[in-house]
Structures are given as structure tokens and as C-alpha cells.
Amino acid sequence: MDKKNALRAGALAAGTTLMMLMMSSPALALTRDDGDDPAQKLSVIETLGLYVAAPIGLFALIAGLVWVLDGSTDREPRRKPGGRGQGKMQGPDQVRAS
């Protein structure tokens, strides 16, 4: 039963993909439409700057602002209740049970 379902799903996916490929017309992409005004092509440096360097720079800027403007002062990890070191008093104020 499992093999039959897998075969059916594969056939459906292959049929859908084939229909999508047949219905799209990549040859018509070369035909210009009315009002079509393509921009100048970007160079490799411009493309890398726009799609690689700019997102990394924005991420670094936002991360830096969050890090600098973070107002929290609690940087130490919190201890779990009942964990090691809980309930022990140290120092001269230590209370001794008698």
C-alpha cells in the first residue's frame, strides 16, 4: 500500500510539472510588450554589492544597534531553584543551627 501511494504521488508531481512546463512559453519572453522599458544591465560588482554586500551591511548595522542600545544589565546566567549552591549562606552573617 505504501509503494502504491508513493508511485501515485510521483506520477501526480511529474504530470503537474510537465503541464506547467508545457503551458509556459519561454520563447515569448524575447518579445517586447508595449511600454516595456528595460533598465541597463548591472555589472558583476554592482550585482554583488546590491544582493550580497547590502544585506550583510544592513544585518550588521541592525545587530550593532541592538547590541549597543540594549538596556539590560543582567548578563549572568540565572541559577535554577533547588540547584547546587542554593540555600547556603556564606560569610560572617552565617546562621548556625543549634
Sequence and secondary structure as in RCSB ss.txt:
>XXXX:A:sequence
MDKKNALRAGALAAGTTLMMLMMSSPALALTRDDGDDPAQKLSVIETLGLYVAAPIGLFALIAGLVWVLDGSTDR
EPRRKPGGRGQGKMQGPDQVRAS
>XXXX:A:secstr
 HHHHHHHHHHHHHHHHHHHHHH  GGGGGS  TT        HHHHHIIIIIHHHHHHHHHHHHHHHH      
S    TTSTTTT   STT     
